[in-house]
Amino acid sequence: MKIEAGMVAVITGAGSGIGRALAEKAAQSGMRVVAADIEQPRLDDTVAALGQIGAQAIGVRTDVSVEDDVTRLADASFAEFGQVNLLCNNAGVFSGGLMWERTMADWKWVMGVNVDGLIHSVRAFVPRMLDAETPGHIVNTASMGGLVTGAYSGPYFTSKFAAVGLTDCLAQDLRTTGKNVSASVLVPSLINTNIGTSGRNRQERWIDRGREATPDAEFVEAMLADSTAAGMDPNEVADLVFDAVEAGNFWIPTQPSYHDQIRARHEDMQSLQLPTPPTLD
């Protein structure tokens, strides 16, 4: 899809990290922007920053794990701007540690945001985007952890494998419509974001009151926070996304190691071996 001034971008998780970078890139490209995030203060900061760039922008506080919230986001987007051309489903959370040590609340939180959030968005936005008869593209943020596996991140990797599969199916379904709406999956490696501290936004219904953090969870979440702090600049990711959308690419990796890791995984699959752990870059 050719990105043009006046088009409309909707971005979830826009309060920080990749989401904010995508919102700023959209504004710099002359797009009108709907920014969504569960953190109101960060969302307000993003909308203010977009205004300083000169963009028309609104903010809609959204918990993507709640279907009604995402429906309200779609309602607000079409009511304000009449169309949606670029939909970036970027909101996501992380819970780490050994799979058997994670509670059902841990699992439901991660799957609720990372998977249900995508389903809610597809159901709320796609029918309207198809009816609008305007060019449209959807970018779902997954992870290299949705293509390769490793220890200590079971809930997150499981959710991101689901995100990859969902986006693949979405793109295939969209192709059958003959409409000018398509989809891509973003598969970032380590990016300088706040994903390692996403527990700060954990919804009340998924908090285990009285349960102390387990050593395995503390270990991997501290490691993730340290690793992402040295990760790729989110603005570079936003540039890659916009280039990929215009090029019509389905896969949007952020590191050259993507190719070698995919090749190694498929070699392991063909030789019936346990997959090689991922390269954290």
C-alpha positions as CSV (number, residue, x, y, z in Angstrom):
1,M,0.0,0.0,0.0
2,K,1.3,3.4,-0.9
3,I,1.2,5.6,2.2
4,E,-0.1,9.1,1.4
5,A,-0.7,12.2,3.4
6,G,-4.3,12.4,4.7
7,M,-4.5,8.6,5.3
8,V,-5.5,7.4,8.8
9,A,-3.4,5.3,11.1
10,V,-4.6,3.5,14.2
11,I,-1.9,2.3,16.5
12,T,-2.4,0.3,19.8
13,G,0.3,0.3,22.4
14,A,1.1,3.9,21.2
15,G,2.2,5.2,24.6
16,S,5.7,4.0,24.3
17,G,8.2,1.8,22.4
18,I,7.4,0.6,19.0
19,G,3.9,1.9,19.2
20,R,4.9,5.5,19.8
21,A,7.6,5.3,17.1
22,L,4.9,4.0,14.7
23,A,2.6,6.9,15.6
24,E,5.3,9.5,15.1
25,K,6.3,7.9,11.8
26,A,2.7,8.1,10.7
27,A,2.5,11.7,11.7
28,Q,5.7,12.5,9.9
29,S,4.3,10.9,6.8
30,G,1.3,13.2,6.9
31,M,-1.1,10.7,8.2
32,R,-3.9,11.4,10.7
33,V,-3.4,9.3,13.8
34,V,-5.5,7.5,16.4
35,A,-3.3,6.5,19.3
36,A,-4.4,3.9,21.7
37,D,-2.9,2.7,25.0
38,I,-3.9,1.4,28.4
39,E,-1.7,3.9,30.1
40,Q,-3.4,7.3,30.0
41,P,-0.4,9.5,31.0
42,R,1.8,7.9,28.3
43,L,-1.0,8.1,25.8
44,D,-1.5,11.8,26.5
45,D,2.3,12.4,26.0
46,T,2.1,10.7,22.7
47,V,-0.8,12.7,21.5
48,A,0.9,15.9,22.6
49,A,4.1,14.9,20.7
50,L,2.1,14.2,17.6
51,G,0.4,17.6,17.9
52,Q,3.9,19.2,18.0
53,I,4.7,17.5,14.7
54,G,1.6,19.1,13.3
55,A,-0.5,16.0,13.0
56,Q,-4.2,15.6,13.5
57,A,-4.3,13.1,16.3
58,I,-6.6,11.8,19.0
59,G,-6.0,9.4,21.8
60,V,-8.3,6.7,23.0
61,R,-7.5,4.8,26.2
62,T,-7.9,1.2,25.3
63,D,-7.5,-2.2,27.0
64,V,-7.2,-4.4,24.0
65,S,-8.0,-7.5,26.0
66,V,-11.6,-6.1,26.4
67,E,-13.7,-6.5,23.3
68,D,-15.9,-3.5,24.1
69,D,-12.8,-1.3,24.5
70,V,-11.6,-2.2,21.0
71,T,-15.0,-1.7,19.5
72,R,-15.1,1.8,21.0
73,L,-11.6,2.4,19.5
74,A,-12.9,1.5,16.1
75,D,-16.1,3.6,16.6
76,A,-14.0,6.6,17.6
77,S,-11.6,6.2,14.7
78,F,-14.3,6.0,12.0
79,A,-16.3,8.8,13.7
80,E,-13.4,11.1,13.8
81,F,-11.7,10.5,10.5
82,G,-14.2,8.4,8.4
83,Q,-11.7,5.7,7.4
84,V,-8.7,3.6,8.6
85,N,-5.9,2.9,6.2
86,L,-3.2,1.6,8.5
87,L,-4.0,-0.5,11.6
88,C,-1.0,-1.4,13.8
89,N,-2.0,-3.9,16.4
90,N,1.1,-3.4,18.6
91,A,0.0,-3.6,22.2
92,G,1.6,-6.6,24.0
93,V,2.8,-7.9,27.4
94,F,5.4,-10.3,28.7
95,S,5.4,-12.9,31.4
96,G,8.4,-15.1,31.8
97,G,9.7,-18.1,33.8
98,L,9.2,-21.8,33.7
99,M,5.9,-22.8,32.2
100,W,4.7,-25.0,35.1
101,E,5.4,-22.2,37.6
102,R,3.1,-19.7,35.8
103,T,-0.3,-19.4,37.2
104,M,-3.5,-19.5,35.1
105,A,-3.7,-15.8,35.8
106,D,-0.3,-15.3,34.1
107,W,-1.4,-17.3,31.1
108,K,-4.8,-15.5,30.8
109,W,-3.1,-12.1,31.0
110,V,-0.6,-12.8,28.3
111,M,-3.1,-14.5,26.0
112,G,-5.7,-11.9,26.7
113,V,-3.6,-9.0,25.6
114,N,-1.4,-10.7,22.9
115,V,-3.9,-12.9,21.2
116,D,-7.4,-11.8,22.2
117,G,-6.4,-8.3,21.5
118,L,-5.7,-9.1,17.9
119,I,-8.9,-11.0,17.5
120,H,-10.9,-8.1,18.9
121,S,-9.2,-5.7,16.5
122,V,-9.8,-7.9,13.5
123,R,-13.5,-8.2,14.3
124,A,-13.9,-4.5,15.1
125,F,-11.9,-3.0,12.2
126,V,-11.7,-5.4,9.3
127,P,-15.3,-5.4,8.2
128,R,-15.4,-1.6,8.2
129,M,-12.1,-1.3,6.4
130,L,-13.4,-3.7,3.7
131,D,-16.7,-1.7,3.4
132,A,-14.8,1.6,3.1
133,E,-13.4,0.7,-0.4
134,T,-10.2,2.6,0.5
135,P,-6.7,1.1,0.6
136,G,-5.9,-0.6,3.9
137,H,-3.2,-2.5,5.6
138,I,-2.9,-4.3,9.0
139,V,0.4,-4.8,10.8
140,N,0.3,-7.2,13.8
141,T,3.3,-7.1,16.1
142,A,4.5,-10.7,16.9
143,S,8.1,-11.5,17.8
144,M,11.0,-13.6,16.8
145,G,9.6,-15.6,19.7
146,G,6.7,-16.4,17.4
147,L,9.0,-18.2,15.0
148,V,11.7,-19.8,17.3
149,T,11.5,-21.1,20.8
150,G,13.5,-21.1,24.0
151,A,13.3,-21.6,27.7
152,Y,11.8,-19.3,30.3
153,S,9.3,-17.6,28.1
154,G,6.5,-20.1,27.5
155,P,3.4,-17.9,27.8
156,Y,5.0,-15.1,25.7
157,F,6.3,-17.4,23.0
158,T,3.0,-19.3,22.8
159,S,1.1,-16.1,22.4
160,K,3.4,-14.9,19.7
161,F,3.2,-18.2,17.7
162,A,-0.5,-17.6,17.8
163,A,-0.1,-14.0,16.6
164,V,2.0,-15.2,13.6
165,G,-0.6,-17.9,12.7
166,L,-3.5,-15.5,13.1
167,T,-1.9,-12.9,10.9
168,D,-1.0,-15.5,8.2
169,C,-4.7,-16.7,8.2
170,L,-5.9,-13.1,8.2
171,A,-3.8,-12.2,5.1
172,Q,-5.1,-15.4,3.4
173,D,-8.7,-14.5,4.2
174,L,-8.2,-10.9,3.0
175,R,-6.8,-12.1,-0.3
176,T,-10.0,-14.0,-1.0
177,T,-12.0,-10.8,-0.8
178,G,-10.4,-9.1,-3.8
179,K,-10.4,-5.9,-1.8
180,N,-7.4,-3.6,-1.4
181,V,-6.8,-4.6,2.2
182,S,-3.8,-6.7,3.2
183,A,-1.8,-7.7,6.3
184,S,1.8,-8.1,7.5
185,V,3.4,-9.5,10.6
186,L,6.2,-7.7,12.4
187,V,8.7,-10.0,14.0
188,P,11.0,-7.9,16.1
189,S,14.1,-9.1,17.9
190,L,15.4,-7.2,20.9
191,I,14.0,-3.6,20.8
192,N,14.6,-0.8,23.3
193,T,11.1,-0.9,24.8
194,N,9.4,-1.3,28.2
195,I,8.2,-4.8,27.5
196,G,10.2,-6.2,30.4
197,T,8.1,-4.1,32.8
198,S,4.7,-4.7,31.2
199,G,3.5,-6.0,34.5
200,R,2.9,-2.4,35.6
201,N,-0.2,-2.5,33.5
202,R,-1.5,-5.9,34.5
203,Q,-5.3,-5.8,34.9
204,E,-6.8,-6.3,38.3
205,R,-8.6,-9.4,37.2
206,W,-5.3,-11.1,36.4
207,I,-3.3,-10.2,39.5
208,D,-2.4,-13.0,41.9
209,R,-2.9,-11.3,45.2
210,G,-0.5,-12.6,47.9
211,R,1.6,-14.6,45.5
212,E,5.3,-13.6,45.5
213,A,7.3,-13.5,42.3
214,T,9.2,-16.8,41.6
215,P,13.0,-16.7,41.2
216,D,12.7,-18.0,37.6
217,A,10.3,-15.2,36.6
218,E,12.4,-12.6,38.3
219,F,15.5,-13.9,36.5
220,V,14.1,-13.8,33.0
221,E,12.3,-10.5,33.4
222,A,15.4,-8.8,34.7
223,M,17.4,-10.3,31.8
224,L,14.8,-9.1,29.3
225,A,14.9,-5.6,30.8
226,D,18.7,-5.5,30.5
227,S,18.7,-6.9,27.0
228,T,16.1,-4.7,25.6
229,A,17.7,-1.6,27.0
230,A,20.6,-2.3,24.6
231,G,18.2,-3.2,21.8
232,M,17.3,-1.6,18.5
233,D,15.9,1.9,18.5
234,P,12.1,1.7,18.0
235,N,12.3,4.5,15.4
236,E,14.4,2.2,13.2
237,V,11.6,-0.4,13.5
238,A,9.0,2.1,12.5
239,D,11.1,2.9,9.3
240,L,11.2,-0.8,8.5
241,V,7.5,-1.2,9.0
242,F,6.6,1.6,6.7
243,D,9.0,0.4,4.0
244,A,7.6,-3.1,4.2
245,V,4.0,-1.8,4.0
246,E,4.8,0.1,0.8
247,A,6.7,-2.9,-0.6
248,G,3.8,-5.2,0.1
249,N,5.9,-7.6,2.3
250,F,4.2,-10.0,4.6
251,W,7.1,-10.7,6.9
252,I,8.8,-7.8,8.6
253,P,11.9,-8.9,10.5
254,T,14.1,-6.4,12.3
255,Q,17.5,-8.3,12.2
256,P,19.4,-10.1,9.4
257,S,19.7,-13.1,11.8
258,Y,16.0,-13.8,11.0
259,H,17.0,-15.7,7.9
260,D,19.6,-18.0,9.6
261,Q,17.3,-18.6,12.6
262,I,14.4,-19.7,10.3
263,R,16.7,-21.9,8.3
264,A,18.1,-23.5,11.4
265,R,14.6,-24.2,12.8
266,H,13.4,-25.8,9.6
267,E,16.6,-27.9,9.4
268,D,15.8,-29.1,13.0
269,M,12.2,-29.8,12.0
270,Q,13.3,-31.9,9.0
271,S,15.8,-33.8,11.1
272,L,13.1,-34.3,13.8
273,Q,15.3,-32.6,16.5
274,L,14.4,-30.2,19.3
275,P,14.7,-26.7,17.8
276,T,17.8,-24.7,18.4
277,P,17.3,-21.9,21.0
278,P,16.9,-18.4,19.6
279,T,19.6,-15.8,19.1
280,L,18.8,-12.8,21.3
281,D,19.8,-9.9,19.1
